[in-house]
Amino acid sequence: MPRTLIWKSIADALIADLAAGHYGPGDKLPTEAQLAARFDVNRHTVRRALSHLADAGLVLARRGAGVFVAETPTDYPLGKRVRFHQNLAASGREGEKRILSLITRAADSDEATALKLDQGALVHVCEGLLLADDKPIGLFRSVYPEARLPGLPRFLNADPSVTRALANCGVDDYTRTSTRLTAKSAKAVQARHLNIAEGAPVLRSVSISIDPQNIPVEFGTTWFAGDRVTLVLGDDQRN
């Protein structure tokens, strides 16, 4: 009877670990050196086993970070009415929006154009992290007109829900009027926040939202981790 290849035995053992729940989606596996010591083999043999798991879509290697258990991407609908927490709840995930920075400054040219403001008009800029089940899936930057929404920072600091903050400022409804999607590579700071390798694929979404009078109220940019989110383009997402 032919002997089972050692790397195949290691791969089978790791697959059994995953099936038993010893490592969950997004968890980092032990290092090659640790696995080599566990199975009493060289690192090349371990690397061959890990390559087999990667080919099967079970793990994902991130350069400079290690090997991680593959995650099931979160479906994220993009429609006229996009509400973060409701979108995550519809996918069976618990969403969290974590604000990292909230400042008021002069608008740059792109922001002024998107929000139909005079060059140099003041805007509120909110930057933060989007999480699903406590794991980062995206970074966002939202820009709002200060003159129209003077009290917005106070409301966002108390509650990061954009829908409730805008409602407190007198904007009871808002819809996306445009969305542009572009594939990008993660920069160093983005990679650190998203816990991905620098240069890993991210999908950038740039959008403008308007109130019922067709006046822009938000210019938003989100960078989604490419392996954690499936953007679903469809009809109006009313939440």
SELOFI-170102 format. One record per atom (N, C-alpha, C): x, y, z; residue in three letters. Coordinates in steps of 0.001 Angstrom, whole numbers, plus 524288, in hexadecimal, padded with zeros to 5 digits. Each point is the difference from the previous one (the first is absolute). Layout:
N
XYZALA
...
# end
This chain:
239
803537FB5580000MET
7FCAD804AB80000MET
80378804DF80000MET
7FEF2803BF7FC6BPRO
80343804AE7FFC8PRO
7FF6780348804EFPRO
8044C8025E801B0ARG
7FFEC8033B804AFARG
7FD958054D7FEC0ARG
7FD1580213803BBTHR
7FDBC805377FF5FTHR
804588040E8003FTHR
7FFE6803BB7FC72LEU
803D68042F80012LEU
7FF9A803088051CLEU
80487801758021DILE
8000A802A08051BILE
7FD01805277FFC9ILE
800D7803127FBD8TRP
7FD53805067FFA5TRP
7FA157FF427FFD2TRP
7FE537FBA77FD8ELYS
7FA5F7FEED7FFB3LYS
7FDE47FE9980563LYS
802FB7FD2380305SER
7FE557FEC180559SER
7FF83804EF80346SER
803B8803A17FF46ILE
7FFCE804F2802E2ILE
7FB38803247FE56ILE
7FF05800347FAE3ALA
7FB6B802D17FE08ALA
7FAFE7FDAE8023DALA
7FFA57FAD980020ASP
7FB597FD6B8021BASP
7FF5380147805CCASP
8045780031802E0ALA
7FFB78013880593ALA
7FE1C8059B800D5ALA
801D8803977FCC6LEU
7FE598056E80078LEU
7FA408009F7FE74LEU
7FE5F7FD307FC02ILE
7FA7A8001F7FE71ILE
7FC957FDEC80470ILE
801CD7FBF8802A4ALA
7FD187FDE480478ALA
7FFAC8040A8045FALA
8043D80304800C2ASP
7FFEA80430803ECASP
7FBDD804157FEABASP
7FFB7801677FAFDLEU
7FC24803E07FE59LEU
7FA7B7FDE7800C1LEU
7FF347FB0E7FE87ALA
7FAD07FD9D80078ALA
7FE477FFA9805B0ALA
803C37FF4480384ALA
7FEC57FF918058BALA
7FF2E805548028CALA
800F88042F7FD17GLY
7FF418053D80217GLY
8047E801FA80345GLY
804997FD7C7FF8FHIS
80488801DB802F6HIS
801C4805587FE0FHIS
7FF0C8011A7FB12TYR
801298051A7FDB6TYR
7FB27801C57FD06TYR
7FE28804B48013AGLY
7FB54802087FD79GLY
80150803A17FB82GLY
7FC10801A27FCFDPRO
800E0803947FB9EPRO
802ED804EA801B9PRO
80425801387FD34GLY
8031D804918013AGLY
8045D7FF11803D8GLY
800187FB6E80293ASP
804217FED5803CBASP
805317FF057FD3DASP
804338016D802A0LYS
805377FF037FDEBLYS
801E07FA97801A4LYS
802077FD0F7FC3CLEU
802237FAD980133LEU
8055F8008D80281LEU
801E67FBF680296PRO
8055B8002B801FCPRO
803E0800FF7FB91PRO
8048C801FF80156THR
803F28012B7FC14THR
802287FB027FD8FTHR
802A9800937FB9AGLU
8026F7FB777FD7FGLU
803B87FD49803BCGLU
802F480312802FFALA
803B97FDAF803ADALA
7FD237FCDB8043AALA
7FBB080217801EDGLN
7FD067FD3780405GLN
7FD9A7FB007FDDAGLN
7FDFC8004A7FB33LEU
7FDC17FB4C7FDA0LEU
804397FBFA7FEC5LEU
80493801DA7FE56ALA
804517FC627FEEEALA
801977FD1A804EDALA
8000E802D580466ALA
8015A7FD73804F7ALA
7FBBB7FC2A8019FALA
7FB17801767FF2CARG
7FBA77FC978017AARG
800267FADC7FD0BARG
8011B800387FAE5PHE
7FFD17FB4E7FCC5PHE
805697FD997FF12PHE
803FF8026D80255ASP
8055D7FE027FF8BASP
801A77FF767FA4CASP
7FF44804347FD0DVAL
80184800277FA7FVAL
802B2805357FEF8VAL
80206800AE7FB36ASN
802508050A7FEB2ASN
7FBB9803CA7FE2FASN
8017B804ED7FFB2ARG
7FC208040A7FEB2ARG
7FE217FF847FA57ARG
8033E7FDDE7FC93HIS
7FE567FF577FA92HIS
7FB527FC4C7FFB8HIS
800117FBDD8032ATHR
7FBA77FC478000ATHR
7FB158029D80211THR
800908033080420VAL
7FB8D802E880219VAL
7FDDA803BB7FBE9VAL
8038A802977FD38ARG
7FE5A803CB7FC05ARG
7FCD27FD497FBBBARG
8018B7FB3A7FEA8ARG
7FD197FD0F7FBFDARG
7FA857FEB6801F7ARG
7FF7A7FEA8804F2ALA
7FADB7FECC8023AALA
7FC92804E480024ALA
802458045E80193LEU
7FD0B804DD80036LEU
7FE62801C67FA89LEU
8034D7FF087FC29SER
7FEB0801557FA9ASER
7FB4C7FCD87FE29SER
7FFCB7FB14801A3HIS
7FB877FCB37FEA5HIS
7FAF88023E80252HIS
80036801CB804EELEU
7FB678024D8027DLEU
7FE70805197FD4BLEU
803E9802FF7FE62ALA
7FED6804ED7FD44ALA
7FD6C7FEEB7FAC3ALA
801F67FC097FD2EASP
7FDA87FE9D7FAF7ASP
7FA527FE49800A8ASP
7FECE7FDBE8047BALA
7FAAB7FE3880112ALA
7FC878046780210ALA
80247804A9800ADGLY
7FCF480471801DDGLY
7FEFD80002805D3GLY
802FF7FCDF802F0LEU
7FF1A7FF97805A1LEU
80315803FD80322LEU
8047F801A07FDEFVAL
80336803D3802BBVAL
801D58041A7FC1EVAL
801E28045A8022FLEU
801EA804517FCD4LEU
80521801DF80249LEU
80427800097FCD5ALA
80510801DE801C3ALA
80062805DC7FF08ALA
8018D802E380409ARG
800C9805A07FF83ARG
805B980125800EAARG
802758021F7FBF1ARG
805A2800E08002CARG
8017080355804B6ARG
803A37FE0480308GLY
801DA802D88048DGLY
7FC917FF75804CEGLY
7FB757FD7A7FF6DALA
7FC637FF938046FALA
7FF257FA63801B0ALA
8000A7FC4B7FC54GLY
7FF2C7FA8B8015FGLY
7FBC47FD817FCB1GLY
7FE117FB91801CBVAL
7FBEB7FD107FD40VAL
7FB238000C8035DVAL
7FB8E801667FD9CPHE
7FB1F800AD802E2PHE
7FBBD7FC7A7FDC3PHE
7FC7D7FE558036AVAL
7FB817FCF47FE3FVAL
7FC8B803837FCA5VAL
7FE607FE0A7FB87ALA
7FCC78031C7FC71ALA
7FAD28016180296ALA
7FE29804B17FEDBGLU
7FB0D801CE8021AGLU
7FBCD7FFD47FBC8GLU
7FB297FF56801B2THR
7FBA18006A7FC5ETHR
7FEE6805C37FF22THR
8007D801F37FB30PRO
7FF328059A7FF20PRO
7FA89801B9801A9PRO
7FFBD804B280214THR
7FB0C8024B80196THR
7FD67802987FB52THR
7FB2B7FE767FED3ASP
7FD0E802B17FBE8ASP
7FEAE8057C801DEASP
80134803E47FCBDTYR
7FEF78056F80168TYR
7FD2F8029F7FB7FTYR
7FABF800918005APRO
7FD0C802577FBB2PRO
8015A805C17FF43PRO
80058801AE7FB2FLEU
800B1805807FEABLEU
7FB38801C17FCE6LEU
7FCA0802DB80280GLY
7FB57802077FD68GLY
7FF5E805BB80136GLY
7FB7B8021D7FED2LYS
7FF1280588800F7LYS
7FFFC8013E805CELYS
7FDF77FC628031EARG
7FFE2800C5805A4ARG
803777FBE780287ARG
804B78017F8013DVAL
803CB7FC6A80251VAL
800978015F805C1VAL
7FE8B7FC6380366ARG
80063800C6805A3ARG
8036F7FBA18022BARG
804698016A80230PHE
804147FC3C8015EPHE
7FE067FBAF80399PHE
7FDBE8016180477HIS
7FE857FBFF803CBHIS
7FBC07FC657FDE2HIS
7FC36802307FD25GLN
7FBE77FCBD7FDC4GLN
8022D7FC517FBE6GLN
803C0801DE7FCDDASN
802667FCA77FC13ASN
802C57FB5E8027EASN
802E2800FB80433LEU
802C97FBBD80299LEU
7FC2C7FC418029ALEU
7FBE08021C8026AALA
7FC217FCA780288ALA
7FD5A7FC767FC0DALA
7FF1A8020C7FB39ALA
7FD837FCD87FBECALA
8037C7FB7A7FE5DALA
805208008C800C1SER
803B07FBD17FEBCSER
8012A7FC80804AASER
7FD3C800ED8044BGLY
800D97FCD9804ADGLY
804CE8018B8030DGLY
801EE804C27FF28ARG
804AA801D7802BDARG
7FE888049680384ARG
80319800BA8040EGLU
7FF50804808036BGLU
803C4804437FE53GLU
7FDE8804837FE90GLY
8033E8043B7FE0CGLY
80171803E78042CGLY
8049B802417FF73GLU
801C78042B8037EGLU
802E0804117FCC7GLU
7FEDA804E48010FLYS
802BC8044F7FD79LYS
80331802D18042FLYS
80522800137FF58ARG
8038080234803F1ARG
80297804F27FDCAARG
7FEDE8047980253ILE
80228804EF7FE22ILE
8059F80096801E7ILE
8038B801297FC64LEU
80584800C28013CLEU
8017C805BD80016LEU
7FD55803307FCDESER
8013F805927FFA2SER
7FB25802F67FE52SER
7FF278049580259LEU
7FB938034D7FE95LEU
801B7805AC80087LEU
800C98029F7FB8FILE
801FE8055880001ILE
7FCBD8036C7FC5DILE
800948052080099THR
7FDA6803CD7FC79THR
8045E8032E7FD94THR
7FFFC8004F7FACEARG
80433802B27FD2AARG
7FDD9802047FAD7ARG
8036B802AB7FD08ALA
7FE74801EA7FADEALA
7FFAD7FB807FC26ALA
7FC1C800257FC9CALA
7FF547FBEC7FC0BALA
8043A800637FBDEALA
801CB7FB6D7FE15ASP
803788001B7FB7BASP
7FCA6800577FB11ASP
8027B800287FB82SER
7FD21800F47FB26SER
7FC1E7FBA27FEC6SER
801947FB0E800D4ASP
7FC807FBA57FEEAASP
7FB4480015803A0ASP
800ED80121804FAGLU
7FBBD8002F803C6GLU
7FC3B804777FEC7GLU
8022B804857FEB4ALA
7FCBA8047E7FEB4ALA
7FCA87FEE17FB31ALA
8024B7FD867FC14THR
7FD0D7FEB37FB44THR
7FBAE7FC1F8012DTHR
8013C7FBDA802F3ALA
7FC287FBF480125ALA
7FB728021F80331ALA
8012080383803B4LEU
7FBF78020A8037DLEU
7FDBB805307FE11LEU
801CD801BA7FB64LYS
7FE1E804E47FDA6LYS
800D78049C803B3LYS
804C680063801F4LEU
801788042D8038FLEU
803EB803A47FD61LEU
80091804A680231ASP
8041F803827FE38ASP
805427FDCA801BAASP
803FF800FF7FCE1GLN
8053F7FE2E80151GLN
801928022080559GLN
801BD7FC9380376GLY
801B6801A28052CGLY
7FBB8800398040FGLY
7FB307FEC57FE84ALA
7FBC07FFD4803DCALA
801317FBD88041CALA
7FE00800BE804ADLEU
8011A7FC5180438LEU
7FCDD7FAF47FF57LEU
8028B7FBAA8015AVAL
7FD7C7FADF7FFEFVAL
801827FD02804E4VAL
7FC7F7FC91801ABHIS
8013B7FC4680426HIS
8021A7FB0E7FD61HIS
804647FDF5801DAVAL
802577FB487FDC0VAL
800447FBD280442VAL
7FD277FBC77FF15CYS
7FFD27FBA7803B6CYS
802B67FB477FD8DCYS
803EE7FDF1802A4GLU
802D27FB657FE24GLU
7FF8F7FBB180414GLU
7FF8B7FB2D7FE24GLY
7FF777FBC4803BDGLY
800547FAA67FD98GLY
7FEA47FC3780332LEU
800957FA7A7FEADLEU
7FAB07FD6180023LEU
7FEFA7FCAF7FC11LEU
7FB467FCD77FFD7LEU
801637FA6F8019FLEU
7FCF57FDBF8038CLEU
801137FABB801E1LEU
7FB2E7FC977FF73LEU
800E67FB017FEF2ALA
7FBDF7FC0F7FFE8ALA
801A17FBB1803C0ALA
7FCCB7FF19803F7ASP
801517FC1D80403ASP
8056F800FD80240ASP
80110804F58011FASP
804E4801C48027AASP
804C87FFA97FC77ASP
7FF4C7FEDE7FAFDLYS
804707FFAB7FC6BLYS
7FF988045E7FBFBLYS
80455802C47FF02PRO
7FFC6804727FC68PRO
7FEFF7FE437FA62PRO
7FC4F802AE7FD73ILE
7FEE67FEDF7FA84ILE
800D2804C77FC89ILE
800678049980250GLY
800AA804987FCB5GLY
8017E804D18031DGLY
8024F803BC7FD3FLEU
8012D8052880216LEU
7FCA4803F07FD1ALEU
7FE2580407802B4PHE
7FCAE803D37FD68PHE
801C08059680126PHE
7FECF803737FC55ARG
8008B8059E800CEARG
7FB01802927FDFAARG
7FD30802B080366SER
7FB288029F7FE86SER
800A6805DA800E3SER
7FE69803017FC17VAL
800A0805A480026VAL
7FA9F8028E7FFA3VAL
7FEEA803BA8038DTYR
7FADA8026A8005DTYR
8008B805F67FFE2TYR
7FC3C802C67FDB7PRO
8003B805BC7FFECPRO
7FF018024780571PRO
8039880325801E7GLU
7FF8A802298054BGLU
7FB7D803D180065GLU
7FF41803517FC04ALA
7FBE5803F78004FALA
7FA977FD8E80068ALA
7FF337FBA87FD4CARG
7FAEE7FD5E80020ARG
7FF5D7FCC0804F2ARG
8044B7FDE580213LEU
7FFC87FC4D80461LEU
803BF801A28045DLEU
7FF25804968024APRO
803CC80202803D5PRO
800977FC90804D8PRO
7FBD47FD5F801A5GLY
800517FCE8804CDGLY
8016C7FA517FF35GLY
801587FE7D7FB32LEU
800E07FA747FED9LEU
804467FD7B80353LEU
8049880276800CBPRO
8040B7FD6B80328PRO
7FE1C7FE7B8056FPRO
7FCE9803698026DARG
7FE0B7FED180549ARG
7FCA27FB167FFF3ARG
7FCAF7FF8B7FC07PHE
7FC957FB6A7FFC1PHE
803107FB0D7FEB1PHE
803DC8005F7FC82LEU
803187FB697FE96LEU
8036B7FE3380488LEU
801F3803B48030EASN
803297FE7A80481ASN
7FCBE7FD1E8040BASN
7FAFA801578004BALA
7FC927FD61803B9ALA
7FE0A7FACA7FDE5ALA
7FF747FF9A7FACBASP
7FDD57FB587FD89ASP
801FA7FFE37FA5FASP
8031D7FC0A7FE70PRO
802577FFFC7FAC0PRO
7FC307FEEE7FB8FPRO
7FAF57FF4D80124SER
7FC2A7FF107FBE2SER
7FF4A804F47FCBESER
8015B7FFB47FAFFVAL
7FF5B8047F7FC8BVAL
7FA3F801547FF50VAL
7FCB07FC037FF80THR
7FA69800E57FF40THR
7FDB68032380481THR
801417FE8E804CFARG
7FDE2802C980482ARG
8026F8056680090ARG
80510800707FECAALA
8028C8051E80063ALA
7FDAF803D67FC15ALA
7FF2A7FE3A7FB34LEU
7FDA88036B7FC15LEU
7FA6C8016E8017ALEU
7FD177FC3F8021EALA
7FAA38011E801A3ALA
7FFF48042980441ALA
803C37FFBA8038FASN
80059803ED80423ASN
801578055D7FDD9ASN
8024A800137FB4DCYS
8014C804F67FD6DCYS
7FBBE801C07FC31CYS
7FB9F7FD3D7FFE8GLY
7FBAC801877FCAAGLY
7FFC17FD4B7FABEGLY
803817FC2B7FF07VAL
7FFE67FD0C7FB1AVAL
7FD9C7FAB180129VAL
7FAEA7FF787FEFFASP
7FD337FB428017AASP
800D57FB827FC31ASP
801DA8012B7FB4DASP
800ED7FBDA7FC29ASP
8046C801B67FC6BASP
802DD7FC317FDF6TYR
80420801217FC35TYR
800CD7FB2B7FCA8TYR
80191800D77FB27THR
800CD7FBB17FC55THR
8050B800D67FD01THR
802347FBA47FE39ARG
804A28005C7FCA9ARG
7FE64801937FA7EARG
802A1803E27FE00THR
7FEF28018E7FAA0THR
804117FDDF7FC40THR
804867FE5480209SER
8040D7FDAF7FCAASER
803B37FCBF8034BSER
802277FBE77FDA2THR
803EF7FCAF80284THR
803E97FE4E7FBEBTHR
804F9800C08011CARG
804337FE5F7FC72ARG
803827FC1F802D6ARG
801077FB827FD88LEU
8032D7FBE18024CLEU
8051F7FF7A7FD04LEU
804547FFB1802E9THR
805297FF8B7FDA1THR
803517FC3F8032DTHR
802AC7FC627FD66ALA
8039A7FC6F802AAALA
8050D802E280142ALA
801EC7FF61804CCLYS
804C180290801C2LYS
803607FC268030ELYS
804B9801AF80151SER
803767FD038036ASER
80055802C58053DSER
7FFDA7FD0980437ALA
80005802488053BALA
80525802BE80122ALA
7FF9D804DB801D7LYS
80499802CF801D0LYS
8014C7FE418058BLYS
80492801AA801DCALA
801F67FDFA804F3ALA
7FC3E800EE80489ALA
7FE00804CF80086VAL
7FC7D801348045AVAL
7FAD77FD147FF69VAL
7FE007FFBB7FB3CGLN
7FB297FD0F7FF12GLN
800BE7FA458016DGLN
804667FDC67FE61ALA
801147FA7F8011DALA
8003F7FF00805E0ALA
8025B803A6802DAARG
800667FF49805ABARG
7FA9E8001880291ARG
7FCA6803A07FE62HIS
7FAC48004D80245HIS
7FCBD7FB387FE97HIS
800897FE157FB37LEU
7FCC47FBAF7FE2CLEU
802617FAA98012FLEU
804BA800058022CASN
802C07FB1D80135ASN
800B47FCAE7FB15ASN
801E58028C7FBE6ILE
801487FD527FB21ILE
8058D801997FE7AILE
802267FD637FC25ALA
80545801457FE3EALA
7FFF0804FA7FCB8ALA
8041A8031480081GLU
800898048F7FCA6GLU
8000C7FE367FA49GLU
7FCFB802A17FCBAGLY
7FF917FE767FA8AGLY
7FBA97FC257FEEAGLY
7FD6B7FDF980421ALA
7FB9C7FC6D7FF32ALA
7FB8D802E57FD42ALA
7FCAA7FD2F7FD23PRO
7FBD68029F7FD1DPRO
7FBD58024E8038EPRO
7FE75804CA7FED4VAL
7FB868027D8028BVAL
7FC7F802317FBACVAL
7FB0C800818012DLEU
7FC4D8022D7FC3FLEU
7FE218053F80224LEU
80128804257FD01ARG
7FE8B80540801BBARG
7FAB98018A7FDBEARG
7FC87801A980376SER
7FAD7801E77FE7ASER
7FFC2805DB8011CSER
7FEAD803157FC06VAL
7FF6E805A98009AVAL
7FA608016A7FEAFVAL
7FD63802A280397SER
7FA70801077FF3DSER
7FE8880580801C2SER
7FB93801CB7FDFFILE
7FDA8804F480197ILE
7FA697FEE38019FILE
7FE7D8020C80484SER
7FAA57FF60801E0SER
7FD518054B8002CSER
7FAF17FFF77FEC5ILE
7FCF8804D27FFBEILE
7FB367FFA38037DILE
7FDDC8049080172ASP
7FB2E8002080308ASP
7FB508000D7FC4CASP
7FB338000A801F3PRO
7FB6D7FFEF7FC88PRO
7FFA5804AB7FC51PRO
802DA8043B80127GLN
80014804947FC90GLN
804857FFC87FC1DGLN
8028F7FB787FFA4ASN
804637FF1E7FC63ASN
804D28033D80158ASN
8008D80169804EBILE
8049A802E2801D1ILE
803D97FC1680260ILE
804EA800007FE50PRO
803CF7FC4880229PRO
800D3800D4805DAPRO
7FFF27FBAD802E5VAL
800E680043805A3VAL
804A97FCB2801B5VAL
801E47FC957FC8CGLU
804767FCB080175GLU
8031F7FE797FB2DGLU
805238006C8007BPHE
803A87FE1F7FC07PHE
803457FBD0802ACPHE
7FF1E7FB1A7FE81GLY
8025D7FBB3802E0GLY
803B87FCAE7FCCDGLY
804277FE418028ATHR
803B27FC5C7FDA7THR
800E77FB88803D3THR
7FF787FB337FE24THR
800E67FB6680342THR
803C47FC577FD37THR
803C27FDF8802F5TRP
803BA7FC237FDF2TRP
7FEB97FAC280295TRP
7FDD07FC617FD0APHE
7FE857FAE78020CPHE
804697FC147FF31PHE
801187FCC3803F1ALA
803BF7FBBC7FF6CALA
7FDF87FC357FBE5ALA
803227FF057FBFCGLY
7FE297FD197FB79GLY
7FE2E7FA828011DGLY
8023D7FD6E803FAASP
7FE8F7FA8F80106ASP
7FBCB7FF788042CASP
7FDF080461801F0ARG
7FC3E7FFAE8044CARG
7FA96802037FEA0ARG
7FF82802797FB85VAL
7FB01802647FE93VAL
7FEB17FEBF7FA5CVAL
7FB157FE967FF19THR
7FDEC7FF8F7FAB5THR
7FC12804657FF4DTHR
80144803BF7FCB5LEU
7FC81804677FF16LEU
7FBC27FE4E7FC30LEU
7FB25800B48018FVAL
7FB8C7FE547FCE6VAL
7FD39804D47FDE1VAL
8000D800A07FADCLEU
7FD70804697FD88LEU
7FA7A7FE627FE8ALEU
7FC2C802EE801E1GLY
7FAA57FE847FEE6GLY
7FC52804858008AGLY
7FB197FEBB8011CASP
7FBFC803FC80067ASP
8006F802D48052CASP
7FC6C803AA800C4ASP
7FFD58032D804BFASP
800107FCA2804DDASP
803B08013D80395GLN
8004A7FD4B80505GLN
7FD8F8038C80422GLN
7FAF87FF67800F8ARG
7FD578037F803ACARG
800387FDA48057BARG
8025480304803A6ASN
8008F7FE2280550ASN
7FE2E80440803DBASN
# end
